[in-house]
Amino acid sequence: MEATNTPMKGWQRASTDNSLPDVHSSVHVPKNSGFFRTLMAYFGPGLMVAVGYMDPGNWATDIAGGAQFGYRLLSVVLISNLFAILLQHLSLKLGIVTGRDLAQACRDHYSRPVAVGLWVLAEIAIAATDLAEVIGSAIALNLLFGLPITVGILITALDVLLLLYLQNKGFQTIERIVASLIFLIIGCFGYELFVSRPAVGDVLSGLLPRTEIVTNPAMLYIAIGILGATVMPHNLYLHSSIVQTRDFGRDDEGRQTAIKFATIDSTVSLFLAFFINAAILILSAATFHFSGNQHVADITDAHRLLDPILGVKLAGILFAVALLASGQNSTLTGTLAGQIVMEGFLELRIKPWLRRLITRLVAIVPALIVAILYGEQGTSELLVFSQVVLSLQLSFAVFPLVSFTNDKLKMGRFVNPGWVKVVSWVVAVIIMGLNGYLLWDTLF
């Protein structure tokens, strides 16, 4: 085995199949070009990953945090984003260096029973993510067009046809659609912040951590919810795969360049996600907390109160438009994550439309039952429950990722430096502890 491929030595089984083979190395990367042209070739996967950090599941925790505690939980949103930047960097590095996505890496490293167990947990997490997308999109359709939640849930089943169409147009077409919807969301919230006129000094102060977050049980609960809803396990599988769509040199120099530009792409994209999450919390604080509406805790209430409190007509509409764009964006990336997980863990390839249909039905059936029996309130609670399920699964993706990228036998010269090893394990333990506390508190 050549020296350039030394990272491959640390696996129990060496698989030769590529992740997402239909689009593997399909995006041209110009050789010996300037910084900007090269960066543009790598720009895209980070935006697709950022979608998971602004999906409808995050909205409820951000709204509740802003309404109850003003700007004081902004520091939690920032810390969550910094965790995400680190973990997504490790994810893209794993994919670039080893040529495996996280699911394939787990399959190659662990015994068959362990790998199957991790696959089951990953599938549960993807179903929970899809559940949040279904409910979020259905709520958005209800807010925009007055459609009953049950009808909105059924309409979301049709997006499988849209995804099939887009997949036939090339991977960068999907990236451009995702990017367009992200910038639509940013535009909507830019307007919302303009009309809500938050106090800039107070916003900046909110970015500084304070002991009150830990000592106040109610604040701690929502803070943990924000952390749990921010870092999505399916994104770690997704990023380690889609970064391999770039046709970079599969030698040490090519990998080094790919890691550099993919990290810039990821970091910039995640700061856009931070802006959106922070904007939701700031809007909620400026609009509800300081007007005596601290009880607002869900998306429907927030939409209903925006226009009368702010005294403008577009605020509620743009809020719902952003929610719909968020739900549809998450649908695209969630589908790809489902394909990566199934193929990576099981080496099982099924038609993308069938995979999408199965995943969507798993999400639609419980959402439909709850909507029929309990109405809007029930679906809002189901949205929160989906985030608890994600919290339960997260550590089962984070710990293998950190372990693999800290292993010199697997990563060769690209193994994490000492300080990254320490920080990554600290982050992994914090996430496990906080999400475990959230799960215990929610269930018991």
C-alpha positions in Angstrom: 0.0 0.0 0.0 1.4 3.4 -1.0 2.4 6.0 1.6 -0.3 8.3 0.5 -2.9 5.7 1.6 -1.5 4.9 5.0 -4.7 6.1 6.7 -6.4 3.0 5.4 -4.4 0.7 7.6 -6.3 1.1 10.8 -9.5 -0.6 9.8 -10.6 -4.2 10.5 -12.1 -4.6 7.1 -11.2 -2.5 4.0 -14.3 -1.7 1.9 -13.7 -0.4 -1.6 -17.1 1.0 -2.3 -17.5 4.8 -2.5 -20.0 6.8 -0.5 -22.8 8.1 -2.7 -21.2 6.4 -5.8 -23.4 8.2 -8.3 -21.9 11.6 -7.3 -18.6 10.6 -5.9 -15.8 13.0 -7.2 -18.3 14.4 -9.6 -17.7 18.1 -8.9 -14.6 19.5 -10.7 -12.0 21.2 -8.6 -9.7 23.4 -10.7 -6.0 22.7 -10.3 -3.4 25.4 -9.6 -6.1 28.1 -9.5 -6.4 31.1 -7.2 -7.8 31.0 -3.6 -11.2 32.3 -4.6 -11.8 29.9 -7.5 -10.7 26.9 -5.5 -12.9 27.9 -2.6 -15.9 28.3 -4.9 -15.4 24.7 -6.0 -15.6 23.5 -2.4 -18.5 25.7 -1.4 -21.7 23.8 -1.0 -21.5 20.8 1.3 -21.2 23.2 4.3 -24.5 24.9 3.4 -26.2 21.5 3.1 -24.9 20.6 6.6 -25.9 24.0 8.0 -29.5 23.2 7.1 -29.7 20.7 9.9 -28.7 23.5 12.4 -31.7 25.7 11.4 -34.4 23.1 10.9 -37.9 23.5 12.4 -36.8 21.5 15.5 -34.6 24.4 16.5 -37.3 27.0 16.3 -39.4 26.0 19.3 -36.4 26.1 21.7 -35.1 29.4 20.3 -38.6 31.0 20.6 -39.1 29.7 24.1 -35.6 30.8 25.2 -36.1 34.4 23.8 -39.6 34.8 25.1 -38.8 33.7 28.7 -35.3 35.0 29.2 -34.7 37.7 26.7 -31.2 37.7 25.2 -29.6 35.9 28.0 -29.4 32.5 26.2 -27.7 33.8 23.1 -24.4 32.6 24.6 -25.8 29.1 24.6 -26.7 29.4 20.9 -23.1 30.6 20.2 -21.5 27.8 22.3 -23.7 25.2 20.5 -22.5 26.6 17.2 -18.8 26.4 18.2 -19.4 22.7 19.1 -21.0 22.2 15.7 -18.0 23.8 13.9 -15.6 21.5 15.6 -17.6 18.3 15.0 -18.3 19.1 11.4 -14.6 19.8 10.9 -13.9 16.3 12.3 -16.6 14.8 10.0 -15.3 16.3 6.8 -11.7 15.4 7.7 -12.7 11.8 8.3 -14.3 11.6 4.8 -11.5 13.3 3.0 -8.6 11.4 4.6 -10.0 7.9 4.8 -12.4 8.0 1.8 -15.1 6.7 4.1 -18.2 8.3 5.4 -18.9 7.9 9.2 -21.4 5.0 8.6 -18.8 3.1 6.5 -16.1 3.7 9.1 -18.3 2.3 11.8 -19.1 -0.8 9.7 -15.5 -1.4 9.0 -14.3 -0.8 12.6 -16.9 -2.4 14.8 -18.3 -6.0 14.9 -21.4 -6.7 12.9 -23.8 -6.6 15.9 -22.5 -3.3 17.1 -22.6 -1.8 13.6 -26.2 -2.9 13.2 -27.1 -1.4 16.6 -25.6 1.9 15.5 -27.5 1.7 12.2 -30.8 1.3 14.1 -30.1 4.3 16.3 -29.1 6.4 13.2 -32.3 5.4 11.5 -34.3 6.4 14.5 -32.5 9.8 14.5 -33.2 10.3 10.8 -36.9 9.4 11.4 -37.0 12.0 14.2 -35.4 14.6 12.0 -37.9 13.8 9.3 -40.7 14.1 11.8 -39.6 17.6 12.7 -39.5 18.5 8.9 -43.0 17.2 8.3 -44.5 19.0 11.3 -42.6 22.2 10.6 -43.7 22.3 6.9 -47.3 21.4 7.8 -47.4 24.2 10.4 -46.0 26.6 7.8 -48.6 25.6 5.2 -51.3 26.1 7.9 -50.0 29.6 8.8 -49.6 30.7 5.1 -52.7 29.2 3.5 -54.9 28.1 6.4 -54.6 24.4 5.5 -55.5 22.0 8.3 -52.4 20.4 9.9 -53.5 17.0 8.7 -53.7 18.2 5.1 -50.3 19.9 5.3 -48.8 16.6 6.6 -50.2 14.7 3.6 -48.9 17.3 1.2 -45.4 16.9 2.5 -45.5 13.3 1.2 -45.3 14.7 -2.3 -41.8 16.3 -1.9 -40.4 12.8 -2.7 -41.2 13.6 -6.3 -39.4 17.0 -6.1 -36.3 15.3 -4.7 -36.3 12.6 -7.5 -36.4 15.4 -10.1 -33.5 17.3 -8.4 -31.3 14.2 -8.0 -31.3 13.7 -11.8 -30.0 17.3 -12.3 -26.6 16.8 -10.6 -25.4 17.3 -7.1 -24.6 20.9 -7.5 -28.2 21.6 -8.5 -29.3 20.4 -5.1 -26.6 22.5 -3.4 -27.8 25.6 -5.3 -31.4 25.0 -4.3 -30.4 24.6 -0.7 -28.3 27.8 -0.8 -31.1 29.8 -2.3 -33.5 28.7 0.4 -31.0 29.5 3.1 -30.5 33.0 1.8 -34.3 33.4 1.6 -34.5 32.5 5.3 -31.7 35.0 6.0 -33.6 37.7 4.1 -36.8 37.0 6.0 -35.1 37.3 9.4 -33.1 40.3 8.3 -36.5 42.0 7.8 -37.8 40.7 11.1 -34.8 42.0 13.0 -35.1 45.4 11.3 -38.7 45.9 12.3 -38.3 44.4 15.8 -35.5 46.8 16.6 -33.6 44.8 19.3 -31.3 46.7 21.7 -27.9 46.1 20.2 -26.0 46.5 23.5 -28.3 43.9 25.2 -27.8 41.5 22.3 -24.0 41.8 22.5 -24.2 41.3 26.3 -26.3 38.1 25.8 -23.4 36.5 23.9 -21.4 36.4 27.1 -21.9 33.3 29.2 -23.3 33.8 32.7 -23.6 31.6 35.8 -27.4 32.2 36.0 -27.8 29.8 33.1 -26.6 26.9 35.3 -28.1 28.1 38.6 -31.7 28.8 37.2 -33.3 25.4 36.6 -35.9 26.8 34.1 -33.1 28.5 32.1 -30.9 25.4 32.3 -33.6 23.2 30.9 -34.1 25.5 27.8 -30.4 25.9 27.4 -29.9 22.1 27.3 -32.8 22.0 24.8 -31.0 24.5 22.6 -27.8 22.4 22.8 -29.6 19.2 22.1 -31.6 20.6 19.1 -28.5 22.3 17.5 -26.0 19.5 16.9 -27.8 16.9 14.7 -26.4 13.3 14.5 -27.4 12.8 10.8 -25.2 15.8 9.8 -22.1 14.0 10.9 -22.9 11.1 8.6 -23.9 13.5 5.8 -20.9 15.7 5.9 -18.3 12.9 5.8 -20.0 11.7 2.6 -20.9 14.8 0.6 -17.4 16.3 1.0 -16.2 13.4 -1.2 -18.2 14.7 -4.1 -15.3 17.0 -4.8 -12.7 15.7 -7.3 -9.6 16.6 -5.2 -6.3 14.8 -5.4 -6.3 11.6 -3.4 -2.8 12.1 -2.1 -1.5 13.9 1.0 -1.2 17.3 -0.7 -4.7 17.0 -2.3 -6.2 15.9 1.0 -4.5 18.8 2.9 -5.9 21.3 0.4 -9.4 19.7 0.5 -9.5 19.8 4.3 -8.5 23.5 4.3 -11.1 24.7 1.9 -13.9 22.3 3.1 -13.3 23.6 6.6 -13.7 27.2 5.4 -16.9 26.2 3.6 -18.2 24.5 6.7 -17.3 27.2 9.2 -18.7 30.1 7.1 -21.9 28.1 6.5 -22.4 27.3 10.2 -22.0 31.0 11.1 -24.9 31.6 8.7 -26.9 29.0 10.7 -25.8 30.8 13.9 -27.2 34.0 12.5 -30.6 32.4 11.8 -30.8 30.6 15.2 -29.7 33.8 17.0 -32.2 35.9 14.9 -35.1 33.6 16.0 -34.1 34.0 19.7 -33.5 37.8 19.3 -36.8 38.3 17.5 -38.6 36.3 20.2 -36.9 38.3 23.0 -37.5 41.8 21.3 -41.1 41.0 20.4 -42.4 38.9 23.2 -40.2 39.1 26.3 -40.3 42.8 26.6 -44.0 43.1 25.8 -45.2 40.9 28.6 -45.7 37.8 26.4 -43.1 35.5 28.1 -45.5 32.6 27.8 -45.0 32.2 24.0 -43.3 28.8 23.6 -44.4 27.5 20.2 -44.3 28.4 16.5 -48.0 29.0 16.1 -48.3 31.5 19.0 -45.2 33.3 17.8 -46.6 33.7 14.3 -50.0 34.9 15.6 -48.5 37.6 17.8 -45.8 39.0 15.6 -47.9 41.3 13.4 -50.1 42.9 16.2 -47.1 43.4 18.5 -44.7 44.8 15.9 -47.5 46.7 14.1 -46.5 45.5 10.6 -48.3 43.2 8.2 -45.3 41.3 6.7 -43.7 39.9 9.8 -46.0 37.0 10.3 -46.0 36.0 6.6 -42.2 36.1 6.3 -41.8 34.1 9.5 -44.0 31.4 7.9 -42.2 31.6 4.6 -38.9 31.1 6.4 -40.3 28.1 8.3 -41.5 26.5 5.1 -38.1 27.1 3.4 -36.4 25.6 6.5 -38.7 22.5 6.4 -38.1 21.9 2.7 -34.4 22.4 2.9 -34.2 19.8 5.7 -36.1 17.4 3.6 -33.4 17.4 0.9 -30.5 16.9 3.3 -32.3 14.4 5.5 -33.0 12.2 2.5 -29.3 12.1 1.5 -28.4 11.3 5.1 -30.8 8.4 5.1 -29.3 7.0 1.9 -25.7 7.4 3.3 -26.6 5.6 6.6 -28.3 2.7 5.0 -25.7 2.1 2.3 -22.8 2.8 4.7 -23.9 0.5 7.6 -25.5 -2.3 5.6 -24.0 -2.1 2.1 -27.6 -2.1 1.0 -28.6 0.0 -2.0 -32.2 0.6 -2.8 -33.8 3.1 -5.2 -33.7 6.6 -3.8 -37.5 7.1 -4.3 -38.2 4.0 -2.3 -35.8 5.0 0.5 -37.5 8.4 0.6 -41.0 7.0 0.7 -40.2 4.6 3.5 -38.6 7.4 5.6 -41.4 9.8 4.9 -44.1 7.3 5.9 -42.3 6.6 9.2 -42.6 10.3 9.9 -46.0 11.0 8.5 -47.9 8.2 10.2 -47.3 9.3 13.8 -47.6 13.0 12.9 -50.9 12.3 11.2 -52.3 10.3 14.2 -51.3 12.9 16.7 -52.7 15.7 14.5 -56.0 14.0 14.2 -56.3 13.1 17.9 -54.8 16.2 19.5 -54.6 18.9 16.9 -52.0 21.7 16.8 -51.0 21.4 20.4 -50.2 17.8 20.0 -48.1 18.3 16.9 -46.1 21.1 18.8 -45.4 18.7 21.6 -44.4 16.0 19.1 -42.0 18.4 17.6 -40.3 18.8 21.0 -40.3 15.1 21.5 -38.5 14.6 18.2 -35.6 16.7 19.6 -35.4 14.5 22.7 -35.0 11.4 20.4 -32.2 13.2 18.5 -30.5 14.0 21.8 -30.6 10.3 22.8 -28.8 9.2 19.6 -26.3 12.0 19.2 -23.5 10.6 21.4 -23.6 7.3 19.3 -22.4 9.4 16.3 -20.1 11.8 18.2 -18.0 9.2 20.1 -17.1 7.1 17.1 -16.3 10.2 15.1 -14.0 11.6 17.8 -12.4 8.2 18.3 -11.6 7.6 14.6 -10.2 11.1 14.0 -8.0 10.8 17.1 -6.5 7.4 15.9 -3.1 7.8 14.2 -3.4 4.4 12.6 -6.6 5.4 10.8 -5.7 9.0 10.0 -2.0 8.9 9.5 -0.4 12.3 9.4 -3.9 13.9 9.5 -4.6 12.6 13.0 -6.0 15.3 15.3 -3.3 17.3 17.1 -3.1 17.0 20.9 -5.2 20.0 21.8 -8.0 19.0 19.3 -8.0 15.5 20.9 -8.6 17.0 24.3 -11.2 19.5 23.2 -13.1 17.0 21.1 -13.4 14.5 24.0 -14.5 17.3 26.4 -17.2 18.4 23.9 -18.3 14.8 23.4 -18.6 14.3 27.2 -20.5 17.6 27.7 -22.9 16.7 24.9 -23.5 13.2 26.4 -24.0 14.6 29.9 -26.4 17.4 28.9 -28.5 15.3 26.6 -28.6 12.6 29.1 -29.9 15.1 31.7 -32.5 16.4 29.2 -33.7 12.9 28.4 -34.0 12.0 32.1 -35.8 15.2 33.0 -38.2 14.8 30.0 -39.1 11.2 30.6 -39.0 10.9 34.4 
